Amino acid sequence: MELVDAAYAYVLDNGLSEMSLRPIAEAIGSSTGVLRFLFGSRDGLVAAVLHRAREDELQLLDRLPAGGDLLTVGTAVWAWLADPAHAALLRLWTESYAISLKATDGPWAGHAARTVEDWLAVLGKSQPAAVRRTAAGRAQRTAILAVLRGGMLDLLATGDEARTTRAVHRALAALV
């Protein structure tokens, strides 16, 4: 839907947590009435934008090395995370993740937990089946995810791609 894509582009530039219908409607050439009709409320529009952001994330997952080991997949994910072209999406992801940590209802509720499980499942595909099903395998995936997420937050905060990339590569190699 064109309005969702336009709202998504607006949110990538302006953030999501303080979003209200009037400014977004004006920015995308619509009206609050149309947005309410299509999405029901601000929360409905937030849910649509979060869904659209997830589509971008899923495109990344489709491009991960097929049959790669955990180090190869972790390194490929880091390369995507460190790409400056994805910074706006990652800021949006960080903002929605943080809001979700406090949310008990609405479009944010459970978003962070679902994201963690999605990524653990993706990383699990790169582990041998016998390892994937063990507590040790889940712990290894969790550690890899923590390194990637921590590196991403550090990179977003500092912009120091060289330092964070060296650190992430070193940590990934130590974990596999």
C-alpha positions as a Python dict, from the first residue, in 0.01 Angstrom:
ca = {
    (1, 'M'): (0, 0, 0),
    (2, 'E'): (146, 334, -104),
    (3, 'L'): (37, 516, 212),
    (4, 'V'): (213, 261, 432),
    (5, 'D'): (532, 297, 229),
    (6, 'A'): (506, 677, 253),
    (7, 'A'): (440, 658, 629),
    (8, 'Y'): (731, 417, 665),
    (9, 'A'): (962, 657, 481),
    (10, 'Y'): (841, 940, 706),
    (11, 'V'): (903, 735, 1021),
    (12, 'L'): (1252, 636, 905),
    (13, 'D'): (1335, 1007, 890),
    (14, 'N'): (1141, 1128, 1196),
    (15, 'G'): (1100, 840, 1439),
    (16, 'L'): (797, 654, 1556),
    (17, 'S'): (745, 703, 1928),
    (18, 'E'): (622, 1063, 1907),
    (19, 'M'): (441, 1015, 1578),
    (20, 'S'): (94, 1166, 1552),
    (21, 'L'): (-149, 1141, 1264),
    (22, 'R'): (-169, 1509, 1167),
    (23, 'P'): (202, 1570, 1087),
    (24, 'I'): (239, 1237, 913),
    (25, 'A'): (-77, 1294, 708),
    (26, 'E'): (53, 1634, 598),
    (27, 'A'): (397, 1496, 517),
    (28, 'I'): (264, 1212, 301),
    (29, 'G'): (-8, 1413, 127),
    (30, 'S'): (-304, 1256, 300),
    (31, 'S'): (-544, 1352, 577),
    (32, 'T'): (-601, 1230, 931),
    (33, 'G'): (-949, 1115, 822),
    (34, 'V'): (-807, 892, 551),
    (35, 'L'): (-545, 751, 788),
    (36, 'R'): (-812, 681, 1053),
    (37, 'F'): (-1035, 518, 792),
    (38, 'L'): (-754, 294, 665),
    (39, 'F'): (-579, 214, 994),
    (40, 'G'): (-841, 280, 1261),
    (41, 'S'): (-609, 480, 1483),
    (42, 'R'): (-251, 585, 1542),
    (43, 'D'): (-186, 238, 1685),
    (44, 'G'): (-314, 81, 1364),
    (45, 'L'): (-75, 293, 1161),
    (46, 'V'): (210, 208, 1399),
    (47, 'A'): (132, -163, 1355),
    (48, 'A'): (135, -120, 975),
    (49, 'V'): (469, 63, 984),
    (50, 'L'): (622, -199, 1214),
    (51, 'H'): (501, -468, 975),
    (52, 'R'): (658, -281, 682),
    (53, 'A'): (988, -252, 871),
    (54, 'R'): (976, -625, 934),
    (55, 'E'): (948, -682, 559),
    (56, 'D'): (1286, -509, 519),
    (57, 'E'): (1429, -733, 789),
    (58, 'L'): (1293, -1043, 617),
    (59, 'Q'): (1457, -937, 291),
    (60, 'L'): (1788, -947, 476),
    (61, 'L'): (1715, -1296, 600),
    (62, 'D'): (1647, -1411, 245),
    (63, 'R'): (1994, -1292, 140),
    (64, 'L'): (2188, -1471, 414),
    (65, 'P'): (2428, -1739, 293),
    (66, 'A'): (2234, -2060, 238),
    (67, 'G'): (2381, -2344, 440),
    (68, 'G'): (2639, -2117, 597),
    (69, 'D'): (2783, -2192, 937),
    (70, 'L'): (2712, -1971, 1237),
    (71, 'L'): (3026, -1759, 1189),
    (72, 'T'): (2948, -1701, 819),
    (73, 'V'): (2588, -1605, 894),
    (74, 'G'): (2685, -1385, 1190),
    (75, 'T'): (2945, -1208, 977),
    (76, 'A'): (2693, -1155, 694),
    (77, 'V'): (2437, -1015, 938),
    (78, 'W'): (2701, -779, 1078),
    (79, 'A'): (2794, -657, 730),
    (80, 'W'): (2427, -570, 674),
    (81, 'L'): (2396, -402, 1014),
    (82, 'A'): (2714, -198, 959),
    (83, 'D'): (2605, -74, 616),
    (84, 'P'): (2529, 300, 652),
    (85, 'A'): (2238, 257, 409),
    (86, 'H'): (2051, 70, 684),
    (87, 'A'): (2110, 318, 968),
    (88, 'A'): (1760, 472, 952),
    (89, 'L'): (1596, 129, 966),
    (90, 'L'): (1820, 29, 1257),
    (91, 'R'): (1736, 347, 1448),
    (92, 'L'): (1367, 267, 1393),
    (93, 'W'): (1426, -91, 1505),
    (94, 'T'): (1608, 29, 1817),
    (95, 'E'): (1333, 278, 1899),
    (96, 'S'): (1055, 22, 1855),
    (97, 'Y'): (1251, -241, 2049),
    (98, 'A'): (1299, -3, 2343),
    (99, 'I'): (934, 106, 2346),
    (100, 'S'): (827, -256, 2336),
    (101, 'L'): (1020, -333, 2654),
    (102, 'K'): (765, -130, 2853),
    (103, 'A'): (451, -194, 2648),
    (104, 'T'): (187, -430, 2778),
    (105, 'D'): (-66, -373, 2499),
    (106, 'G'): (-105, -214, 2159),
    (107, 'P'): (121, -258, 1857),
    (108, 'W'): (438, -252, 2066),
    (109, 'A'): (345, -535, 2305),
    (110, 'G'): (573, -834, 2256),
    (111, 'H'): (756, -678, 1964),
    (112, 'A'): (1102, -705, 2124),
    (113, 'A'): (1049, -1064, 2238),
    (114, 'R'): (925, -1168, 1891),
    (115, 'T'): (1229, -1004, 1735),
    (116, 'V'): (1463, -1201, 1960),
    (117, 'E'): (1290, -1529, 1875),
    (118, 'D'): (1296, -1448, 1502),
    (119, 'W'): (1669, -1390, 1508),
    (120, 'L'): (1740, -1694, 1725),
    (121, 'A'): (1551, -1904, 1470),
    (122, 'V'): (1750, -1755, 1182),
    (123, 'L'): (2080, -1816, 1358),
    (124, 'G'): (1966, -2166, 1450),
    (125, 'K'): (1937, -2260, 1082),
    (126, 'S'): (2314, -2226, 1059),
    (127, 'Q'): (2377, -2476, 1338),
    (128, 'P'): (2379, -2852, 1293),
    (129, 'A'): (2041, -2997, 1393),
    (130, 'A'): (2193, -3188, 1684),
    (131, 'V'): (2336, -2864, 1828),
    (132, 'R'): (2036, -2646, 1742),
    (133, 'R'): (1806, -2847, 1968),
    (134, 'T'): (2026, -2822, 2277),
    (135, 'A'): (2042, -2563, 2553),
    (136, 'A'): (2407, -2508, 2460),
    (137, 'G'): (2309, -2438, 2098),
    (138, 'R'): (2044, -2186, 2207),
    (139, 'A'): (2297, -2022, 2440),
    (140, 'Q'): (2547, -1994, 2154),
    (141, 'R'): (2283, -1831, 1930),
    (142, 'T'): (2185, -1597, 2214),
    (143, 'A'): (2548, -1493, 2261),
    (144, 'I'): (2588, -1428, 1886),
    (145, 'L'): (2268, -1223, 1885),
    (146, 'A'): (2383, -1024, 2188),
    (147, 'V'): (2714, -942, 2016),
    (148, 'L'): (2538, -833, 1697),
    (149, 'R'): (2280, -623, 1881),
    (150, 'G'): (2542, -466, 2111),
    (151, 'G'): (2769, -389, 1819),
    (152, 'M'): (2480, -233, 1630),
    (153, 'L'): (2388, -9, 1924),
    (154, 'D'): (2751, 96, 1967),
    (155, 'L'): (2785, 168, 1596),
    (156, 'L'): (2462, 373, 1592),
    (157, 'A'): (2582, 569, 1896),
    (158, 'T'): (2937, 638, 1780),
    (159, 'G'): (2952, 588, 1404),
    (160, 'D'): (3287, 411, 1455),
    (161, 'E'): (3242, 133, 1203),
    (162, 'A'): (3605, 18, 1199),
    (163, 'R'): (3628, -28, 1576),
    (164, 'T'): (3288, -196, 1614),
    (165, 'T'): (3350, -425, 1317),
    (166, 'R'): (3683, -541, 1463),
    (167, 'A'): (3517, -603, 1798),
    (168, 'V'): (3220, -789, 1650),
    (169, 'H'): (3440, -1009, 1430),
    (170, 'R'): (3661, -1092, 1726),
    (171, 'A'): (3363, -1177, 1949),
    (172, 'L'): (3192, -1386, 1680),
    (173, 'A'): (3510, -1587, 1619),
    (174, 'A'): (3543, -1651, 1993),
    (175, 'L'): (3181, -1773, 2019),
    (176, 'V'): (3181, -2031, 1741),
}
